[in-house]
Amino acid sequence: MANERVAVAKDTWNFSADAGGKWRWSLLTPERLVLRASAEAYASRAAAVKNGKQYGYSGS
């Protein structure tokens, strides 16, 4: 998309478990606005990280 915002160095990735123990990820701006977020919940943090890598996450 021509007007889609590209993640910059100050954006942060967040991985968190919900009340049911399922993991999700989100990409946040410094102002805490959500740029992207997982569309589904994952059974483990590792699975959420694996999915996040498909969207640009480069951590571990």
NORFENCOR-V604137 format. One record per residue. SS is DSSP state (a for helix, b for strand, c for the rest). BURIAL is # if it has 16 or more other ideal C-beta (glycine too) atoms within 10 Angstrom, else .. D_LAST is the distance of its C-alpha to the last C-alpha in Angstrom with 1 decimal. Layout:
ss: <SS/SS>
burial: <BURIAL/BURIAL>
d_last: <D_LAST/D_LAST>
This chain:
ss: <c/c/c/c/c/c/c/c/c/c/c/b/b/b/b/b/b/c/c/c/c/c/b/b/b/b/b/b/c/c/c/c/c/b/b/b/b/c/c/c/c/b/c/c/a/a/a/a/a/a/a/a/a/c/c/c/c/c/c/c>
burial: <././././././#/./././#/./#/./#/././././././#/#/#/#/#/#/#/././././././#/#/./#/./././#/./././././#/#/./#/#/././././#/././.>
d_last: <27.9/29.7/29.1/25.5/23.5/20.6/17.6/18.1/16.3/17.6/16.2/13.4/11.1/12.0/11.1/14.2/16.5/20.0/23.2/23.1/19.7/18.2/14.8/14.8/12.9/14.8/14.8/17.3/19.7/20.7/23.6/21.4/22.6/20.5/19.9/18.2/17.4/16.7/20.1/19.6/18.2/16.0/16.8/13.4/10.3/8.6/11.3/10.8/7.2/9.0/11.8/10.2/9.2/12.9/13.7/11.9/8.5/6.9/3.8/0.0>
